[in-house]
Amino acid sequence: MNSVDLKELLRQLDACTKEVENNFAHLNQEQLNFSPENGSWSIGQCLSHIIKTNEAYFPEVKKNLSEGYRMKFWEKYSPFSTSIGKSMLTHLGADIKKKFKTPKVFSPSAKFTAASLFTAFSNHQKSMVALYQSFENKLPQNTIITAPASKLITLPLNDILKILVAHEQRHIKQAKNIMSLTVFPK
């Protein structure tokens, strides 16, 4: 991934932040916690899930910034890393093709106060941007990391950086779809 790609991901992260601010920051408690049907997420849960998912990847991604970082055995030799990364980019991106069962490590909290959630989301996005900026001019090539959901899943770092942004876009779109429902509280 070259710096142009990283700049594009930073632009997309900024767009995600603005989209959340513009579309959801004005919501009241009832709207934020409204779930269209039993088992479906609320807007608050969509945003909480984004935070939890990204933060679960932070430790593995940050390891690549330290001097002397070495990949683990399975990260070096897993024959599935590239194909899993491409599959996740396709299936977890902004275009929602089908629902997926969320691993427990990424499960959102149940209820939210509007002020605390938007403060947490804003602070989280600042952390994401700082993390991505830390890779400018020194993004390691051919680096594989272990996914937090399973120690058997390994993914190229370049794909992880793309997946996390696409995943944000997916759940922001999901939250916007909730707002567009006729049963959404006004």
N, C-alpha and C positions, 0 to 999 in steps of 0.2 A: 504494500500500500504506500503510495507516495503522499507527499504533503498536500497535494491538491485534493486527494480523496479524504484526508483527515480534515481539511478545511470544509469540505462538503458535509462531512458528518457533524462538525461543529455548527455549521449553518442549520442543519436539520434539527439538532438539539435545541438551538435557539428558537427555531420555528415551533417546536413542541412546547417549549416553555411559554411562548406567547400565545399559542393556541389554548393552552390550559387557562392562562390568565384571562384571555378574552372570552372564553366560552363558559367557564365554570366558577370563576372567583366571586361572582355575584350571587351564587346559589345559596339558599338558606339551608338550615339543618335538615328539614324534611326532604328537600330536593336532593341534597347530597347523599342521603341514606336511602332514597327510594330504590326499591328493587322491583323490576317489572313483573317478576314471577318467582315463585319459590325456587331457590337454588341458583337464580341468576344474580350477578353482581350488581351493586349500585355504582354510581359514578365515583363515590368515595373509595369503594373497594378497587375499582379499576386503577385509580391513582395510587392507592396504597400498594397494590400489586406491582406497579412499575417501580416504586421505590424499593420494595423488598427484593425484587428480582435483580435489579441493578446492583444493590448493595451486597447481595450474595456473591456476585462476581468480582466485586472490588478487590478482596484480598488476593485472589489468583492473578488478576490483571496487574495489580500493583507490584507483585513479586518480580515481574519482568523489568521493572525499573531499577531494581537493585543490582549492584555490581556483583558479578560472579554467579548470577542466577543460572541454574542448570535444570533442564527438564527432567522429570521423573521417567523411569523406565517405560511405563505404559504410554506416556505422552510422546516419547521418542519413537515407539515401535507399533503403536496402534494403527492397523491398516484402514480404520474407519473414520479417522478424524476429518479428512477433507469432505467425504461424502455426507457425514452427519452435519457438518457446518453448512454445506450447500442446501441440504434438506431443511434445516432449521430456518435458513434465510427465506426459503420458498414458503414454508408453512407458518412461520411465526411473524411474517411481515404485515404491513398495513392492510393488505387485501385479505379480509377474513374469509377463508374458504370453508373452514369447519372449526368447531370448538375442540379444545384439548383439555384433558384433565390436568389440573395444575398440581405439580409436586408440592408436598407440604412445606418445603423450605421457602416456597414462593407465595404461599397462601396469604391473602390480605387480611387485615383486621376487620372486625365486624361493623363497628359504628364509629363515627367521626364527628368532631366539631369542625365547622368550616374553617375557622381561623387557624387551628392547629394543623389541619391537613394542608392548607395552602402554604403555610409557613414551612412545613416539612418538605413539601414538594419543591418550593422555590429554593430552599437550602440544598436539597438533594441535587437539583439541576445544576446549581453552582459547583457542587462537588464533581458531578459528571463532566462538566466543561473543563474544570481544572485537571481532572484525570486525563481526558483526551488531549488537552494542551500539553501535558507533560510528555507525550509521545512525539511532539513535533521535532523533526530532524533526528530522531533516534528510535523510531519504531522498529523493533526487532523483526527481522524477516524469518519465516519458517518456524515460528515459535508456536507451540501447542500448549494449551492449558487444560486442566481438568474442570469439568462442569460441576457446580455445587450440588446439582440434583442427584448425581451418581458418579462415583469414582471411576466407573467404566466408560463414561462419556468424555472424550477428549475432543477439543475443537481448536482450529487455528485462531490465534489471537486476532488476526485481521478480521476473521469472520465474526468473532465475538463482538468486536467494536461495532460492526455493521448490524448484527443481530439485535444488540441492545437498543439501538436507535429505531430500527424497524419495529421492534416489540413495543416501544413507547408509542409509535404511530398507530399500531394496531389497537392498543387499549384506549387511546384518546379517541379514535374513531368509534370504538365500542361505546364509550361514554357519551359521545355526541349522538349516537343512535338511540340511547336511552332517553336523552332529552327530547328527541323528535317524536317519541311515542305519544299518542293521544291521551293515554292514562297518566302521563308524567304530571306531577303536581305543578300548578301554575302559581 
